[in-house]
């Protein structure tokens, strides 16, 4: 790490779930960030936290690692106001820090993805499944089983109403087994699982995920970047939320009505909201295009500003 950082001019901590400890504890990401931040300062390298999401950070040691690292930064920005406010609530003074969109929105209008044509005219729903327990090996929790049952009932409704379904993976490590279990659950309900109706292919790269999303007409997911990439590809979306970042994502876009809490999700409510989105899809697409264009311009401005920020001495 020291050799790598010594050769650079800038160390950027960007996006994702790094500024948190809910999946790793204090000796995971919080300690890694702390080590890297200290090394950056020792090497007099500019340290930047760029459009990061934050929280939850529960362990006291995690909070010390992360707040110390943030204090060492030459520049900080957050991908939503909820992240900035969360850090302020745990005692990090950041009232002068900026809020910019998630960096992935910088891809808007710049992805070389062509529209593929399916042989049938059936509309395709992209369904992003999630390991709702959040921990590998704990997928027998009642909440997880209830979640899969709810999604299976919803997919049954889609089948009856002549929709195709494409299962989307948002996190390969956690969600691949969920997809397999979900297909087995549909089989147990005597639903056809052939590729003419249910498409469940692996996605090991971003390019593969984008190709799969291009073939959808609408995306429903509990994974943040499933939703972000879908919107970049001009798809109307629904968020099944168990984290403030999903709430902020659609709320900031003015699409609060298409956020549904993942906790105690009911198939009837999901179906009703999906039908609402179907009648509202063109307005939603137009609104997303307008907002994403402004997001991309804001990010371009942030990058230009970043190159002018001097290193702290």
N, C-alpha and C positions, 0 to 999 in steps of 0.2 A: 504493500500500500504506500509506504513512504517513497519508494523509488518511483511509483506511478504518479503520485501527486507532485513530486519534486519537478517532474518534466512538464507540468501543466501551468496554465495561467489562471484557470478558474475551475473550481469544483462546484458542480450544480447538483443539488438534491431536488428532485422533480417529482411532483404528482404522487399518485398511487397511495398506498396505505402505510407509508414509511413512518410518518410522524404519529405513531400509535404503538400500543403494546398489547392489544386485545387478543392477538394470535400468537405472541411470541414471548411475552414477559420482558422484564427489564434488560436481560442479557441477550436479547435478540436485536431487533432494529434499533431500539434506543441506545444501546451500548455501541453498536456499529456506527451510528451517526455521530455519537460523541467522539469515538476514536478518529473518524475521518475529519471531523471539525477541528480537533486539536492538531492533527497533522497538517491540515491546510494552513492554520495560523503559524505553526512552526516553520512552514515553507514559504510563508508570506504569499500564499495563493488566495485569490479572491474567492470568498465562500458565499454561495447564493442558495437560498431556499426559494424555489420558483414555482408559483401556482400550486402550492402543496395543500393537500387536505390534512386535517388534524383530528385526532381523537378516535376512540376513547383512549386515554392514558391513565390507567388506574393505580399502578404501583408507585409509591413515593420515589423510589430510586429511578424509575422510568421518567417521572416528571423532572427530576433533577438533571438527568442526562439530556433530555430533550430541551429543556429551558436553557441550560448552559450552552448547548450547541447553537440554539437560535440567537442567543446574545452575542455569540462570536461572529455572526453573519454580517457581511457587508451589505446584503440586500435580502429582503424577505417579501414574499407576496403569497396570498392564499387564493385557492380556487373558488371559494365562496365565503360569504360573510359569516356563515355558521362556524367555519373553521377558525377564523380570526377571533370570533367571540368566545369560542370554546377555550382557546389558549388564554385569553384575557381572564376568563372565569377561574382558571387554575393558577392565576397569579403571574402571568407573563405580560409585561407592559408592551403593547403593540399598537397603540392608537395611531401611530404614524405609518404603519405598514399598509401596503396596497392590497386590494382585492382584484384579481384578474380571472378570466375564465380558465377552465381546465385547458392545458396545452394541446390536448388532442383536437380541440376545435380549430387549431391552426391548420389542420388537414382539410378543412372544408373547402370544396372546390378544387382541390389539388390531388385527389386520388384518381389514378388511371384505371378505373374500374368500369367495365362495359356491362350493359344489361344483358343477361342471358334470357333466352326464351324457352319456357317450358312447353312441352307438346300439348298439354291440356290448358284450359282457361280457368281452372279452379284457383281461387285466391289462396295465398299462402300466408299462414301466421307463423312468424318466428317466435319460438317459445324458449326463453332462456331459463333453464332450470338451475337450482342452487342447492348445495349441501347446507340446508337450512340450520342444521345443528352447529355448523361453523367449525367443527372439530372432527378430524378424521378418526374413525372408529367409534363415533357416537351417533351414528345415523339411525339407531333404533329408538331414539327418543320419541315420545308420543307426538311432540310438535312436528317433527320431521315426517312421521307417517301421516299425520293429518294433512300436512301440506301436500304430500304426494297424492293423497286421495282427492283433495280438492282440485288439484291440477288435472288428474285423470278424469274427473267428472266434467271439468271444463272442456277437455279435449274430446270427450264423448259428444258433448254438445256441438263442438266444431265439426265433428264428423257427420252428425245428423244434418247440419246446415251447409254441407258441401264445401267446407274449407279443407285445404291440406295443411299439414303441420310440419315445420322444420324445427328440430330441436337444436338449440344453440348452446355452445359451451362458453362460459364466461371466465372460468378458471380451470385449466386442464387438471391441475393437481387435485382439486377438491370435487369438481363437478362431473368428471367422466363416469364415475361409478353411479352417480345419481341418474344419469341418462340411461344406463343399462338397467337399473332397477325400475325406472319409469316404464321402459319398454316392456319389461316382464309384467308389470302391473297392468298395462293395457292388454296384454295377451290374456291375463287371467280374467279380464272383463270381456273377452271374446271380441275385441276390436281388431281389425286388420292392421298389421304393422309393416306391410310391404312398402317399397319406395314410391309406389304410385299415389300413396296418401300420406304416409308418415315417413319423413326423411330424417334419419339419425346417423349422420356421418361424423367421424372425428374431425376436429380442427386443431392442428398442432402449431399453426402459425397464424399471425394476424392476417396475412394474405388469404389463407384458407377461410378464416372466419368472415372476412369481408366478402369473399366470393359467395359464401352461403347466404349472407345477409342481402346481397344484391337480388337474390331470388325470392325474397319475401315481399309482402305488401304492407305488413305491419309487424312491429316487434313488441312483445310483452316479456319483461325480464326483471329479475331481482338483482342483476349484476350491473354495476355502474357503467362499465365501458361497453357492455352490450348496447346500452341505451345511447351512449354518446356516439358510438360508431354508426348505429342505426340512423340517428338524426343527421349525421354527416352525409349519409347516403340517401337522404330525403325520405325517410320512413316516419310515419306517425308512430308514437310509442305510448306504452303504458308502463309505469314503474310499480313493482311490487316491493315495497320498502320495508327494510328492517334497520335502516341506518340514516342518520340525518343528511348524509351526502346525497342520497337519492331524492329526499324531500327538497333539498336546496336546488338540485339540478333542474327539476321540473318547475318548482316554484319560481326560480329566477327567470325561467322561460315563459312564465305566465300560464303554465299548464297544470296548475294544482289539482284540477278536477280529475286528472289522469294519474294521480298517485294513490295507490291503495296500500294500507298497512299489511305486511306479510303475516303478522301475528293474528291468529283467528280468522284468516281469510276464508270467505264463503264463496262457493262456486256461483250461487245465484247473483251475488253482488258483482262478481267478476264478469259474468255474462252480460249483465245490464250495462256495466261501464264499457265493455267492449262494443256493444251495440251503439252506445252513445258516440264512441270514437269513430265507428264506421260512418255515421251520418255527419260527422264533423271533420273528416279526414282531410279534405281539401283546404279548409281554413287552417287546420293545424299545420299542414305542410307549408303553406304560405307564410304562416307566422314563424315557424322554425327557420325557414330560409332567411327571413329578414333578420332574426336575432343572431343566427350563426354568422352572417356576414359582418355584423357589428362586433361579434366576438373575435373573429379573425383579425379585424382591423385593430382591436384593442391589444391582442397578443403581439401583432407586428410592432405596435408602439412600445409595448413592454420590452421587447428584445432590443429595439433601438436604444431605449433608455438604459437597459442593462449594460450595454457596452460603454456607456458614459460614466457608470458608477465607479468611483475610485476605491481602491483597497483601503480598509481601515488600518491605521498604524498603531 
